[in-house]
Amino acid sequence: MFAKPHAPPVKKRQKVTNSSNVSESDIKFQEVIFLVERKMGSTRRNFLTNLGRRKGFRIEDSLNNAVTHIVAEGNSPDELWKWLQDRNVKDMTDVAVVDISWFTESMRAGTPVSVESRHRLVYPTYKMGNISVIVSSLCFIMQDAFDVLAEHFEFNENKGHCLAFMRASSVLKSLSYTIRNYRDLEGLACLGPQTKAVIQVIRHCCVIFISCSQLYFLFTSIFGVGLKTAEKWYRKGLRSLDEVKADTSLRFTKMQKAGLLYYDDIISSVSWEEAKAVGQIVKDACRRFDPDAAVVITGGFRRGKEFGHDVDFIITTPENGKEVGLLQKVLSELTYQLLYHRPHSFSHPYSIAQVCSESPTNLMSMDHFEKCFAILKLKKELVSSKQSEKDINGKDWKAIRVDLVIPPMNCYAFALLGWSGSRQFERDLRRYANVEKKMLLDNHGLYDKTTFLSAKTEEDIFAHLGLEYLDPSERNA
């Protein structure tokens, strides 16, 4: 007797959700997303498609001319580029080709986050002189290219080129419109021959990129990793975060361990809603000790940005000297939210003589206030737009980078001005004070030779400099 042969198992056909079944009223955003199934798999693609649609995203089942964002997972640039070419995708001028990290960050934020250089999938390169030129039919936003170049020249200690591209990027970021063609750049300041040459390259669907700098940028995106460590890892032959984590010969600091542990949360964008929620936690902790304590969100959020990478706070008390010891008290109140913290305290006074002995370029980095660099746990239920929401891993909280700075009241206006940024605006303002007014400006004060010029508000500082007051929203360049 022979056993009856078993029939081969029938593979169930995956159930596909058609975008036509999604009501237009359910769509909240104008971005049109296409998820590349290659390497991602149909099951995961269907899961992410349904997840995105439930959150109001428009996700197409097929690649068409309406698509604004192509999202891939696990594909090398060469594979993806060939895949797109095989599908006769021609005009990709306004299409962002991004890694899955952009999609997951958008899911967490509940809205499409801005596309940054780290999200973009870089296309195959060929050499032109000593520079790698990435060939793509996608016109990258020019400010991203300038940021990359500024980063490269900063790594190579070329301050002149770094400053030129920083200024150009800062100008473009301050515009209320998107640059679409070369004529839109006419009349803009800080666009010299170097930046215009780069723009000409971008016009022909190329973007200059330095592969070494890209890896440095990847490594320095880890909380606690600076340029020297990034260079050390690069010279060691490390080329990815997985290789860094797997290298048993590396000894990480506590900050770097925290940076790797909460990496996905820290590199994702922080929304204004999340910043406000963190701000409320910090205010509650401060006001348990001083009901009159001032707690102000600074940085990009104060300049009107909807998203940032961390949240900076200036905290002070109405009475000089009362702020001493406040930082430690606040940290003790935040025990259950603190995932990591590193306080910095300065016991020596910050004298006018010391300020006058420093060059203006050094002043921008001098800050002798008590401060703390921390990572806080933010429960998503505290964010109005994220009630009871969990991420893909089932986590109902997010790690947020937070800086707490504690100046005395007599330095409050100067600290608020300095920490509000932008970096380029602060650099130019200090340069103007030094060159045009023969004064020294930093986060601690404004000095006319050896005289301290007091200021209760930012408006007072602008008045001392003979300048018209600029609202924080106007300081992005």
Order of alpha helices (4+ residues) and beta strands (2+ residues): beta-alpha-beta-beta-alpha-beta-alpha-beta-beta-alpha-alpha-alpha-beta-alpha-alpha-alpha-alpha-alpha-beta-alpha-beta-alpha-beta-beta-alpha-beta-alpha-alpha-beta-beta-alpha-alpha-beta-beta-beta-alpha
